[in-house]
Amino acid sequence: MARQIVHRLLISIPALVGVLFLCFCLLQVVPADPAMVIAGPDAKPETIAAIRQELGLDRSIPVQFFEYIMRVMRGDLGRSIISNKKVVEELALTIGPTVELMVGGMLIAVPIGIALGTLAAVNRGSLTDRLIMAISVAGVSMPVFFIGLMLIQYVGFRWALLPFTGRAGPVWDGGLPNLILPALTLGLVLIGPIARLTRTAVLEVLGADFVRTARAKGLRETVVIVHHALRNALIPVVTLIGLQAAFLLGGAVVTETMFSWPGVGRLAVGAIVSSDFPTAQGAIMILAVAFLTINLLVDVLYVYLDPRVQT
């Protein structure tokens, strides 16, 4: 397993360098000039030139990229153009809420999705199977903003059961009620894909020889399904869960916006809209590193679920 992890880390290094290059190019391809954004629309040319020199924008692009890599390696992601705060400080305030939202959504989607998919596979062709698949298709078809708006309208506003605006704090410090609705919004969207893929994978495994052998030994059906069929069917499901977790890190912008959730995705979009390029670069880099980390964890789970992956 250690060799698998080291190999994956070595593969991730070129990908990370490529992401850093794309983040650097973000500053080069946008039509706005960061120096003009900082100086303001009424600034004199000499003021803009001084700011460009201070930021190093007057140097050649290869030199700027090398200096950018050196700053990133030192943990210096620059300062926000809008707030003048360190980008690292702003990111530190948003990573926690984003991780909370991702974990909350996955805790809702993964157990329910796997359970529904397994139940549908075991009862293939029955009314239960058709009902679960119908719910899964409906969940996949509905956009995340529709589910979020329905939860806000009824659970949050009309019935006043849960708060639906902002984040009161960490989960362990009274923030759980504020987390439930945004996490439920994301979780309901992901239940459908997980349930459908689990059903397909379990159906393929249920016809395998080792499952028939386990039944011939007289094992209980629950043991056969959970310990033999489901475990061997989880590899494609783990792949999907890893991709969905990465989606939750960067693709939950709509949910964060609807619920005023102070996450990384919302920070990145706000930075791009306001031409705050250092903050946008830092947010994109953090999301990329998180994506690579999740892929590494998926590979480790592969080895645990199927030791043959090591060979």
N, C-alpha and C positions, 0 to 999 in steps of 0.2 A: 504493500500500500504506500510506503514511503517513497518508493521509486516512482509510482504513479503520480504522487503529489508533486515531486520535484520535476518530473517531465512536464506536467501541466503548467507549473510555474515558469519553466523555461519557455514554453510556447506562448505564455501570456505576455512576456516582456515585449516582443515586437508589436503585439496588438496594443499594448499600453503606450508605446512610443508613437504608434500611428494615431492613437486618440489624442495624445498631446500635440501632435502636429496639426490635427484637424482643429483642436481648440485654438492653437496659435493662428491658424489660417482664418479663424472667425474674425480676428482683429484686422486682417488684411483685406478681406473681400467685402466687408460691409461698406456701404457708401458714406456713412458718417465718419467724421474724423474725431477720435477720442480727445485730442487736444482742443478742438472747437467745442465739444460737449462740456469739457471742464471749464474752459475760459468763458463760455457764454456767447450768444449770437452777436453781441455788440463789442466783442474784444478786438483789440488792435492786432494787426499782423505780427508785430514784434512780440506781443504777449503770447500769441499762439505758437510762434516759433520757439520761444523760450520753454513753453510747456512741452512741445515735441522733443526738444533736446533733453529736458529733464526726464521724460519717459523713455528716452532712447529710441524714439520713432524716426529719428533722422539717420539711424545706422542702417546698414544693409540687412536684408531679410535673413540671410543665414546667421549673421551675428545676433540679430534679435532673437532668433529661434534658439540658438545656443544659450544665450543669457536667460531665456525663458525656462529652458530645461534646468539650468543651474538653480534658478530661483525655486522651481518646483521641488527639486531634490532637497533644498534647504527648508522646505515647508512654507515658503513665502509665495503666496498666490496673489500678492498685490493688495491694493486698496480699492474699495468701492468708489466709483466716480460720483455716485449720488450721495451716499452717507459719509464718505471718507473714513469708514471703518475698515479694518482688515478683513479681507475676504474669508480668511480662516475663521475669524470670530463669527461672521454672519452664517457661514456653513455649519459651524458647531451648534448654532441655535436651531437649525432646520433638520439636521440629520436625525436627531432623536424623534421628533414628530413623524418623520417619514418612515423610520423603522417601526415605530409603534403602529402606524397605519398599515404597513405591509404585513407585519406579523398578525395583527388583528384580522385582516382580510383573509390571510392564509389559514388561520385557526378556524375560521368559519367555513371556508371553501373546501379545504383538503379532507377533513374527516367526513363531512356530509357528502361531498362528491364521490369519494371512494366507497362509502357505505351504500349510496344510492346505485352506483354503477355495479357493485358486486351483487346487490339485491336484484337488480334488473337482469344480470347474467344468469343468476341461479334460477330465476323464474322466467326464463326466456319464452317469449311468445304469449305470456299471460297478460291479464289486465294490468297487473302491477308493473310489468316491463313496459308496456305501452304508455302507461301514465307517467312513469319516470322519464321516459324518452321525450314525451310531449313537454313535460316541464323543463327538461334540459334544452330542448330546441327553443322554447319560449325564452329561457334565460339567456341563451346565446344571441337571440334576435333582438332583445331589448337593449337599447343603448344605456350606458352607465348614467347619463344625465337624467334619463327618464326615471330610472329606479331611485336615484337620489332625490329628485323632485317629489316623487310620490311619498318617500319616507319623510321628507321635510314637511310636506303638506299635511299628512295625516298623523304620523307618529310624533313629529316635532311641534307642529303648529296647532292643528285642530284638537288632537287628544292631549297635547302637552305632556307626553310621557318622558321625553328625553330632550336634552339641549341639542341644538343643531347649528350653533354658530361658535367658531373659535375653539380654542384648546385651553382648558382650565389649568393644565399642568400635567406632569407625568402620571402614568397609570397608577403608580403606587402612592401618589399624593393627591388623590381626589379627582384625577382626570379621566377615569374610566367612563362615566356617563357621556362625556363629550366624544369619546372615541367610538362608541357603539354604532351610531348611525353611519358615519363615513366608512368604518370597517365593514359594516353590513352591506353597504352599497357596493363595495368592491368584491366582497365575498359572494354575493348573490350572482354577480356577473361571471365569476369563475367556476361556480358549481357545475354548470352545464357542460363545459368542455371536459372537466375532470371526470364527471360521471359517464359521459359518452365513451371516452377513451378507456376508462376502467372496465366498462362493460365489454368492449371489444377485446381487450387484452385477457380478461378473465375467461371469456368464451373460448378463446384459442387454447388457453392452458387447461381448461376443464376436459378437453378431449385428448390430452396427452397421456402417455403410457404410465407415467409415475403417479398420476392422479387415480387412474384405474387400479393401480397396484395398492395405493393407500386405502382405497375403498375395499379392495379384496381382503386387506388385513383386518377389516372390521372396525376401522377408526370411525369415530363419530363424524357426521357430515360437516359439522361446524369446524372441527379440527382439520378436515381435508380442505375445506374452502379457505380458511384463514391461514393455516401454517404451510400448506402445500400450493394451492392454486394462486391465492392472492399474492404471496410473496414473490413467486416467479412471474407474476403479471405486472409487478410494480415498476419494472425498468422503464418502459415507455411512459408510464404515468409520472415517474420521477422527472423524466425529461420535460414533460409538459409543465409540471409544477415549477421546475427551475426557470423555464421561460416565462411563466406567469409571474413568478416572484420578481424577475427582472423588469417585467412590464409594470408591476406595482410600484417599483422604485421611481421610474421615470414617466410612466404613462398615466399616473393618477392625478394629473394636473387638473382635470375637470372636477374630480371629487374634491381635491384640496381647495379649488376655487369656490365651489358651491357651499362648502361647509366652513370657509375661511380658515382652513387648516394650514398652519405655517410650515409647509414642507419644502423639500429641495426642488421639486418640480415647479411649484408655484414661484419660488425664488428665481429659478432659471428663466421662466417666462417673463416675469416682471423685469428682470435684468435686461433681457433682450429687447423688450418693448421700450425701456427707458434708456437704451444704448449704454448700459453699465457693463462694458465688455469684460473687465476683470472678474466680476461676480459671475457672469454667464460662463466664462471659461472655467472657473473653479467648480461651478455646479455641474457642468457637463463632465468634467474630469472625475468628480466624485461618483457620478452615476455610472461612468464607464468602469471605474475600479470596482464598484459594487457588483456590476454585471459580471466581470471576470471572476470575482470572488464566489458568486453564486454558481457559476459554471464549474469552478473547482470543487465546491461542495457536492454538486451533482455527480462529478466523477468519483469522488470518494464514496458516495452512496452506491454507485454502480458496483464498486469493488466489494462493498458489504453485502449487497443483494445477490451478486453473482461473482464469486471468486474467480471464475474463468476469465474475467476481464483482465486480470493481472498477467495472464500468459500471453 
